[in-house]
Amino acid sequence: MHFSESEIQPLWDEVARIIGEAVIQLQHRGEPLAADSLVKYLEHELAAAGVQQRILIGAAINMLRTDRRS
């Protein structure tokens, strides 16, 4: 199965928005901004999320974890 850029881009935009919201929440709480703290926050958000949102949050977590290994 092959997806075009125009089909994939909205998903990546939503993943970026989820990460951005996590950053704002951590700043609001006065917590340190690091990939580990973002992953921990997003993992907590998984519990209350629906199926579609869980997939997007999972993609955001994977993106943050992959970025740390680079």
PyRosetta script that sets phi, psi and omega in degrees:
from pyrosetta import init, pose_from_sequence

init()
pose = pose_from_sequence("MHFSESEIQPLWDEVARIIGEAVIQLQHRGEPLAADSLVKYLEHELAAAGVQQRILIGAAINMLRTDRRS")
pose.set_psi(1, 132.5)
pose.set_omega(1, -177.9)
pose.set_phi(2, -123.5)
pose.set_psi(2, 131.3)
pose.set_omega(2, 179.4)
pose.set_phi(3, -111.2)
pose.set_psi(3, 143.9)
pose.set_omega(3, 177.9)
pose.set_phi(4, -81.6)
pose.set_psi(4, 164.0)
pose.set_omega(4, 178.6)
pose.set_phi(5, -58.8)
pose.set_psi(5, -38.1)
pose.set_omega(5, -178.8)
pose.set_phi(6, -69.2)
pose.set_psi(6, -22.6)
pose.set_omega(6, 176.4)
pose.set_phi(7, -83.3)
pose.set_psi(7, -33.6)
pose.set_omega(7, -176.4)
pose.set_phi(8, -84.2)
pose.set_psi(8, -36.4)
pose.set_omega(8, -173.8)
pose.set_phi(9, -54.0)
pose.set_psi(9, -44.5)
pose.set_omega(9, 179.1)
pose.set_phi(10, -61.2)
pose.set_psi(10, -31.6)
pose.set_omega(10, 177.3)
pose.set_phi(11, -67.9)
pose.set_psi(11, -44.0)
pose.set_omega(11, 178.5)
pose.set_phi(12, -66.9)
pose.set_psi(12, -33.6)
pose.set_omega(12, 175.8)
pose.set_phi(13, -62.7)
pose.set_psi(13, -41.2)
pose.set_omega(13, 178.7)
pose.set_phi(14, -67.8)
pose.set_psi(14, -39.6)
pose.set_omega(14, 176.4)
pose.set_phi(15, -62.1)
pose.set_psi(15, -43.1)
pose.set_omega(15, 178.0)
pose.set_phi(16, -63.3)
pose.set_psi(16, -38.6)
pose.set_omega(16, 178.4)
pose.set_phi(17, -64.1)
pose.set_psi(17, -41.3)
pose.set_omega(17, 179.0)
pose.set_phi(18, -61.8)
pose.set_psi(18, -44.3)
pose.set_omega(18, 178.0)
pose.set_phi(19, -64.2)
pose.set_psi(19, -42.1)
pose.set_omega(19, 178.2)
pose.set_phi(20, -60.5)
pose.set_psi(20, -42.5)
pose.set_omega(20, 177.4)
pose.set_phi(21, -63.4)
pose.set_psi(21, -38.5)
pose.set_omega(21, 178.0)
pose.set_phi(22, -63.6)
pose.set_psi(22, -41.5)
pose.set_omega(22, 177.7)
pose.set_phi(23, -60.5)
pose.set_psi(23, -46.2)
pose.set_omega(23, -179.9)
pose.set_phi(24, -61.6)
pose.set_psi(24, -43.4)
pose.set_omega(24, 179.8)
pose.set_phi(25, -63.6)
pose.set_psi(25, -42.6)
pose.set_omega(25, 179.1)
pose.set_phi(26, -65.1)
pose.set_psi(26, -40.7)
pose.set_omega(26, 177.3)
pose.set_phi(27, -63.6)
pose.set_psi(27, -42.5)
pose.set_omega(27, 179.6)
pose.set_phi(28, -60.7)
pose.set_psi(28, -36.9)
pose.set_omega(28, 179.7)
pose.set_phi(29, -81.8)
pose.set_psi(29, -10.2)
pose.set_omega(29, -178.1)
pose.set_phi(30, 77.5)
pose.set_psi(30, 19.1)
pose.set_omega(30, 179.8)
pose.set_phi(31, -85.7)
pose.set_psi(31, 155.2)
pose.set_omega(31, 179.9)
pose.set_phi(32, -66.9)
pose.set_psi(32, 142.8)
pose.set_omega(32, 177.6)
pose.set_phi(33, -93.5)
pose.set_psi(33, 108.1)
pose.set_omega(33, 177.4)
pose.set_phi(34, -150.1)
pose.set_psi(34, 158.9)
pose.set_omega(34, 179.7)
pose.set_phi(35, -57.1)
pose.set_psi(35, -40.1)
pose.set_omega(35, -179.5)
pose.set_phi(36, -61.9)
pose.set_psi(36, -44.0)
pose.set_omega(36, -178.9)
pose.set_phi(37, -70.4)
pose.set_psi(37, -33.8)
pose.set_omega(37, 175.9)
pose.set_phi(38, -65.8)
pose.set_psi(38, -43.8)
pose.set_omega(38, 178.6)
pose.set_phi(39, -61.5)
pose.set_psi(39, -45.3)
pose.set_omega(39, -179.6)
pose.set_phi(40, -60.5)
pose.set_psi(40, -44.2)
pose.set_omega(40, 178.3)
pose.set_phi(41, -61.5)
pose.set_psi(41, -46.2)
pose.set_omega(41, -178.4)
pose.set_phi(42, -67.1)
pose.set_psi(42, -37.0)
pose.set_omega(42, 176.7)
pose.set_phi(43, -61.3)
pose.set_psi(43, -37.5)
pose.set_omega(43, 177.2)
pose.set_phi(44, -66.1)
pose.set_psi(44, -37.4)
pose.set_omega(44, 179.6)
pose.set_phi(45, -66.8)
pose.set_psi(45, -25.6)
pose.set_omega(45, 179.7)
pose.set_phi(46, -58.0)
pose.set_psi(46, -34.9)
pose.set_omega(46, -174.9)
pose.set_phi(47, -61.0)
pose.set_psi(47, -34.2)
pose.set_omega(47, -175.9)
pose.set_phi(48, -100.1)
pose.set_psi(48, 3.4)
pose.set_omega(48, -173.0)
pose.set_phi(49, -92.4)
pose.set_psi(49, 151.4)
pose.set_omega(49, 172.3)
pose.set_phi(50, -77.8)
pose.set_psi(50, 178.4)
pose.set_omega(50, -174.2)
pose.set_phi(51, -59.5)
pose.set_psi(51, -50.7)
pose.set_omega(51, -177.7)
pose.set_phi(52, -62.9)
pose.set_psi(52, -43.1)
pose.set_omega(52, 179.6)
pose.set_phi(53, -66.1)
pose.set_psi(53, -36.4)
pose.set_omega(53, 178.1)
pose.set_phi(54, -61.5)
pose.set_psi(54, -38.8)
pose.set_omega(54, 179.0)
pose.set_phi(55, -64.0)
pose.set_psi(55, -45.2)
pose.set_omega(55, -179.3)
pose.set_phi(56, -67.8)
pose.set_psi(56, -41.7)
pose.set_omega(56, 177.2)
pose.set_phi(57, -64.2)
pose.set_psi(57, -40.2)
pose.set_omega(57, 176.4)
pose.set_phi(58, -59.8)
pose.set_psi(58, -40.4)
pose.set_omega(58, 177.2)
pose.set_phi(59, -64.6)
pose.set_psi(59, -39.4)
pose.set_omega(59, 178.3)
pose.set_phi(60, -64.1)
pose.set_psi(60, -43.4)
pose.set_omega(60, 178.7)
pose.set_phi(61, -61.9)
pose.set_psi(61, -46.2)
pose.set_omega(61, 179.3)
pose.set_phi(62, -61.9)
pose.set_psi(62, -38.2)
pose.set_omega(62, 178.9)
pose.set_phi(63, -63.6)
pose.set_psi(63, -43.6)
pose.set_omega(63, -179.8)
pose.set_phi(64, -66.6)
pose.set_psi(64, -41.3)
pose.set_omega(64, 179.0)
pose.set_phi(65, -66.2)
pose.set_psi(65, -41.1)
pose.set_omega(65, 179.1)
pose.set_phi(66, -65.5)
pose.set_psi(66, -40.7)
pose.set_omega(66, -179.1)
pose.set_phi(67, -62.2)
pose.set_psi(67, -35.2)
pose.set_omega(67, -179.6)
pose.set_phi(68, -69.1)
pose.set_psi(68, -31.0)
pose.set_omega(68, -177.2)
pose.set_phi(69, -78.2)
pose.set_psi(69, -18.0)
pose.set_omega(69, -176.8)
pose.set_phi(70, -71.8)
pose.dump_pdb("model.pdb")
